[in-house]
């Protein structure tokens, strides 16, 4: 029997601008044995009800002031569901649109932890010149980093290095993360404020700690560099650092 996959993510009304495209992508996956589950951490119920109206399974989580608390809470709900009833968990962030055959391609690699590729902007204009995050400009970069030693040091992988191969990485974002149940049993999603630098809006999120915990357990992370996802970030109008301080 084909492995059973749970596909989902924490979701929030701040991403309402891309909800319809995201839901369409989730429903369009070509793999035959998967379920969708979203965990809404919005403050009210309007977004939750909107998702329900689209016939998508959704759970309403508690609203927590710190955005990272919300994300960790929701991802751990999904983690528990995956451990109970599934073989893999595919976390697809609310603004990440994957290839339709992403699950089949991930399964073909027979790895415990895999990421697809999505891009983010490297530079922003000052906030006073634009919206709360400034205008995005400059070079795009893939959100994966290569290990350079055995001490956890990493370097940014450049777009020109993406040749379609399966490569081992030292750090990746959580936006397109495929995790086997055996790994989820060993690692809970978490974060700490220990390495935050609020003065420059630097926050360390749960994806960094997840990758750290994988490294501590000697579980490798692989990136399929042929798995290019669309990242719906042009209409995003905030920075996480500002939200965490409000």
C-alpha positions, -999 to 999 in steps of 0.1 A, spaced: 0 0 0 12 35 -8 24 55 22 -3 78 38 6 115 38 -7 143 59 -5 177 40 -10 209 59 3 239 78 -4 265 103 -25 292 86 -35 328 95 -58 355 81 -27 376 73 -23 353 43 -59 357 31 -45 373 -1 -32 339 -13 -57 315 2 -75 306 -30 -44 297 -49 -30 278 -19 -62 257 -15 -63 250 -52 -27 237 -51 -35 214 -21 -65 199 -39 -45 195 -71 -18 172 -58 -17 140 -79 -7 116 -52 -37 93 -43 -32 87 -6 -31 120 12 -53 141 35 -53 178 40 -54 195 75 -49 232 82 -46 247 117 -59 282 119 -43 305 145 -61 337 136 -75 359 163 -111 356 153 -133 330 135 -138 346 102 -108 330 85 -116 296 100 -151 298 87 -139 308 53 -116 278 51 -145 255 62 -166 270 34 -140 258 9 -145 222 21 -110 220 36 -105 202 70 -94 228 95 -89 230 133 -91 263 153 -61 267 175 -58 292 204 -47 327 195 -13 334 211 3 368 210 38 357 199 36 346 163 62 319 168 42 304 197 12 302 173 33 284 146 49 260 170 15 252 186 -1 245 152 28 225 138 28 203 169 -9 196 165 -1 185 129 29 165 143 6 146 166 -19 139 139 8 126 116 23 103 143 -11 88 150 -23 81 115 2 88 87 36 78 74 48 113 64 39 149 71 43 174 43 43 209 57 34 234 29 34 270 41 3 290 32 22 310 6 41 281 -10 27 265 -42 44 231 -51 46 210 -82 15 188 -84 36 156 -82 56 167 -52 47 138 -30 56 111 -56 89 128 -63 97 131 -26 88 94 -19 111 83 -48 141 95 -29 135 73 1 148 98 26 134 107 61 136 145 57 134 164 24 128 200 13 117 215 -19 131 249 -32 114 282 -29 129 317 -31 129 348 -9 141 383 -14 176 392 -2 170 429 3 143 453 14 140 491 13 138 508 47 104 505 63 99 543 63 100 542 25 74 515 20 50 494 40 59 478 74 85 456 57 96 479 30 96 472 -7 112 439 -18 140 442 -43 173 428 -53 185 393 -57 163 363 -49 178 334 -30 168 297 -24 160 291 13 186 264 18 221 265 32 250 241 28 270 227 57 307 238 56 320 218 86 309 194 113 303 222 138 270 234 123 284 263 103 266 269 70 267 290 39 239 303 16 234 282 -15 232 303 -47 206 298 -74 234 289 -99 241 258 -78 206 243 -83 213 217 -109 183 194 -103 202 170 -81 194 157 -46 218 174 -22 224 173 15 218 207 33 225 220 68 195 243 71 163 249 53 130 267 58 99 249 68 78 261 38 81 228 19 92 202 43 86 164 40 92 145 72 89 108 80 69 97 111 100 82 127 116 116 128 85 133 142 85 108 170 119 121 180 116 158 175 89 183 186 87 217 169 101 244 192 119 278 193 138 300 217 144 337 219 181 331 229 196 342 196 170 369 187 182 404 180 152 427 181 172 458 172 177 446 137 144 426 135 162 393 136 141 364 149 151 327 150 121 305 140 112 269 147 126 258 113 161 267 125 156 247 157 142 218 139 172 216 117 195 220 147 177 191 164 181 169 133 218 176 133 221 167 170 204 133 161 226 129 130 195 128 108 205 143 74 183 169 55 181 166 17 170 191 -8 155 181 -42 169 210 -63 145 201 -91 115 207 -69 110 244 -75 79 259 -57 62 292 -63 65 316 -33 36 341 -30 55 369 -13 50 400 -35 18 410 -17 30 402 18 29 435 39 46 428 72 78 416 88 78 390 115 102 410 136 76 438 139 48 415 147 67 398 175 72 432 192 36 443 190 
